[in-house]
Amino acid sequence: MFRFTKENVEKTLKLNEGYTKSTYYQGKNFRETNNYRIHDGNLFVSSEGKSSWADSRFKNEYKCDDDQVRRFLRNNKDDLNLPE
């Protein structure tokens, strides 16, 4: 079983420079698209969506914290190049 230690997270992000993935969620009165990308050894998310309220459109971009990065890597490890 592969463990995402601090060193392995850094190596995995470097090995997968340029990787992108999009996710889409739609629920009752809400929809959201998240675009993930690995750049310069960091994971960034661009999030865009809206809800049923008239002024509810949003568009955010942010750098993920350590917990978000580990969760993303664990959930997508089958699609990524992992270090030996």
Secondary structure, 3 states (H helix, E strand, C coil): CCCCCHHHHHHHHHHCCCCEEEEEEEECCEEEEEEEEEECCEEEEEEEEEECCCCCCEEEEEECCHHHHHHHHHHCCCCCCCCC
